């Protein structure tokens, strides 16, 4: 590290020799040299070993951790499956029980396109109500399969 600093200071002196104020350059170099020595001394000092915290402090930390675990918010509730089964879900979406994720998504989109309330806005009121109920079933089936397949 010292060799690098010597080279830098020589370079700075030769660069600044072109100017008339070489004492200012030497002061700058000296202050930088002092700062560099201080940093090197700090880094070369052995690290002080900290003593372990007293038992009372450790017990207090454990107590705080226990309280934090007890105060942790409960996990978010799982969607209500309303008695949905795999067989019922695949029947609603009209897919085989061994359907892939892509097939499930595709069937869901087709069903939504067919029964979405916006598409049946001009239909008679009883048909709209049936479509709304069918959309609820379709969404429940899809959510159930999402949980089941993990996508």
C-alpha positions in Angstrom: 0.0 0.0 0.0 2.9 2.3 0.8 4.4 1.8 -2.6 1.2 2.8 -4.3 1.0 5.9 -2.2 4.6 6.9 -3.0 4.0 6.6 -6.7 0.8 8.7 -6.5 2.6 11.4 -4.4 5.5 11.5 -6.9 3.1 11.7 -9.8 1.2 14.5 -8.0 4.4 16.4 -7.3 5.6 16.2 -10.9 2.2 17.3 -12.1 2.1 20.2 -9.7 5.7 21.3 -10.3 4.5 23.1 -13.4 2.6 25.5 -11.1 4.3 28.1 -8.9 2.6 27.0 -5.7 4.3 23.7 -4.8 3.8 24.2 -1.1 0.1 24.0 -1.5 0.4 20.7 -3.4 2.8 19.3 -0.7 0.3 20.2 2.0 -2.5 18.4 0.2 -0.3 15.4 -0.3 0.7 15.4 3.3 -2.9 15.6 4.6 -3.9 12.8 2.3 -0.9 10.8 3.5 -1.9 11.3 7.1 -5.5 10.2 6.3 -4.3 7.1 4.5 -2.0 6.1 7.4 -4.9 6.5 9.8 -7.1 4.3 7.7 -4.4 1.7 7.4 -3.9 1.7 11.1 -7.6 1.2 11.8 -7.8 -1.7 9.4 -4.7 -3.4 10.7 -5.8 -3.2 14.4 -7.1 -6.6 15.6 -10.9 -6.7 16.0 -12.0 -6.5 19.6 -13.8 -9.6 20.7 -17.2 -8.7 22.2 -18.3 -10.7 25.2 -21.5 -12.6 25.0 -24.6 -10.7 26.4 -25.5 -11.5 30.0 -28.0 -14.3 30.6 -30.7 -11.9 31.6 -30.4 -10.1 28.3 -30.6 -13.4 26.4 -33.7 -14.4 28.3 -35.3 -11.0 27.5 -34.6 -11.5 23.8 -36.1 -15.0 23.8 -39.2 -13.6 25.6 -39.6 -10.9 23.0 -39.2 -13.4 20.1 -41.9 -15.6 21.7 -44.2 -12.6 22.0 -43.6 -11.6 18.4 -44.4 -15.2 17.2 -47.6 -15.1 19.2 -48.6 -11.7 17.8 -47.9 -12.8 14.2 -50.9 -12.3 12.0 -52.8 -15.5 11.1 -52.3 -16.8 7.6 -54.7 -15.5 5.0 -57.9 -17.6 4.9 -58.1 -20.2 2.2 -60.9 -19.6 -0.4 -64.1 -21.2 0.5 -64.5 -24.4 -1.6 -68.2 -24.8 -0.7 -68.0 -28.5 -0.7 -66.3 -28.6 -4.1 -64.7 -31.8 -5.1 -62.3 -32.6 -7.9 -65.0 -34.6 -9.7 -67.5 -31.7 -9.4 -65.0 -29.1 -10.5 -64.0 -31.0 -13.6 -67.6 -31.7 -14.4 -68.5 -28.0 -14.2 -65.6 -27.0 -16.4 -66.3 -30.0 -18.7 -62.7 -31.3 -18.6 -61.2 -34.7 -17.9 -59.8 -35.4 -14.4 -56.3 -35.7 -15.8 -56.5 -32.2 -17.4 -53.3 -30.2 -17.6 -53.1 -26.6 -16.3 -53.3 -25.3 -19.8 -56.5 -27.3 -20.4 -58.0 -26.1 -17.2 -57.3 -22.4 -18.0 -58.6 -22.8 -21.5 -61.8 -24.5 -20.4 -62.3 -21.7 -17.7 -61.9 -19.0 -20.3 -64.4 -20.6 -22.6 -67.0 -21.0 -19.8 -66.5 -17.4 -18.7 -67.0 -16.2 -22.3 -70.2 -18.2 -22.5 -71.7 -17.2 -19.1 -70.3 -13.8 -18.3 -73.1 -11.4 -17.2 -71.8 -8.6 -19.5 -72.5 -10.9 -22.5 -76.0 -11.6 -21.3 -77.0 -8.1 -20.4 -79.8 -8.0 -23.0 -81.1 -11.5 -22.1 -84.3 -12.1 -20.1 -83.9 -11.7 -16.3 -84.2 -15.4 -15.5 -81.4 -16.2 -17.9 -79.2 -13.5 -16.4 -79.8 -15.0 -12.9 -78.9 -18.5 -14.2 -75.8 -17.1 -15.8 -74.7 -15.4 -12.6 -75.2 -18.6 -10.6 -73.3 -20.5 -13.3 -70.4 -18.0 -13.1 -70.2 -18.5 -9.3 -69.9 -22.2 -9.9 -67.3 -21.8 -12.6 -65.2 -19.5 -10.4 -65.5 -21.9 -7.4 -64.4 -24.8 -9.6 -61.5 -22.9 -11.1 -60.3 -21.7 -7.6 -60.6 -25.3 -6.3 -58.5 -26.6 -9.2 -56.0 -23.8 -8.7 -55.5 -24.9 -5.1 -55.4 -28.5 -6.0 -52.9 -28.1 -8.8 -51.0 -25.3 -7.3 -51.0 -22.7 -10.1 
